Amino acid sequence: MLKQSTKDKILELLKKQVELSVNQLAKELDLTQIAVRKQVNLLLNDGFINYREEKQEMGRPIQLFSVSAKGERLFPKNYEGMTVDFLNDIQDLHGMNRYGIYLKKGNFV
């Protein structure tokens, strides 16, 4: 199994959680905030993530990071495989007879 880089782990967390702060990322990855900030800055410079600032009642605003459109392209889309799996599940659950009915209703046959 390939070892995932810290940048890859950050992107994966942001993909799953949508928005996270450096502090949240550091806790999730069991790293220091300085180590996470270094990787986040690299990802920002490469255009793979974005950030927005959220005001706090007191103190500085928090930066919340999310995956950018460019970063989204790093994640494979497997719509064809999902469709085939879905059709196979219908066939397994309802048999070949129903499978044909679903295909006819959708004008696939």
N, C-alpha and C positions, 0 to 999 in steps of 0.2 A: 504494500500500500504506500502511495506517495505521501510524503509529509507535507502538510498544508502550511504555507507561509502565513505570517501574522496578517499581512495585507489581505490574503484570501479569507482568513477567518473573520476579519473585520467586515469585508464585503458580504460574507455569508450571514453574519449576525444582522447587519443592516437590511439585508434582503428579507430576513425573517421578522425582524422587530420593527421595520420601517424607519424609525428615528431613534437614535441613541446619542447620549453625550459621551465625552471622553471618559468621564468618571464611570458611567455605566459600562462602557466597553472595557475599561481596565478591570472592573470587577468580574465581568463575564470571562475575560481572557486570563485572569490572574496575573496581570502585568501592572507595572507602574503607569501612572498617568503620563509621565514623560515618554516612556517607550511607546505608548499608544499614540500620543500626540505626534511623535516623529513619523509613524506609519500613516496616520490620518493626513498629515501635511503632504506626504508623498502621493497619496491617493487623490487629494484635492488638486495638487499640481498636475497630475496626469488626467484630471477631469473625470475620474471614476466615481467620485462622491460630491455631494453638495452640502451646504449647511445653511441653517437659518438661525437667527438669534431669538431667544425667548426671554422676555423681561421677567425679572424676579421681583418680589416685594422689596427685598433688600439686596444690595450688592450688584455685582456685574450680571449682565444677561448671560444665559447659558447658550452655548452653541450646540445645536442638535444636527447630527449628520444623517444623511440618507443617500441611497444609491442614485446616481445620475442616470440619464438616458444612455450615456456611453457605458456606464457600469452595468446597466441592465443587459447590454449586448454580450457581456461575459457569461451570462447564465443561459444555458441551452434551452430552447423551447422544443418540446417533444409532443406537439399536438397530434401528429400522425399516430405515434405510438399509443397515446391516450385514447384516441378514437378506436383503434384496433382492440385495445384492452377492454374498452366499454362494450363494443360489439361482441367480443368473446364472452364477457360476463353475462350479457343478455342471453346469448346462446346457451351458456351453462345453466342459467337460472330457469329459462323458459323453454328450452329445446329448440331444435331447428325449425319447427313449424312456426312458432311465434317469431323467431328471428327473421324469417321471410316476410311475415306480416309487417314487422317494424320497418324493414327495408322498403316494402311496397308503399307504405304510408308516407315515407319520406321521399318517394320517387327515386330511390337509389337503384331500383331494379327495372 
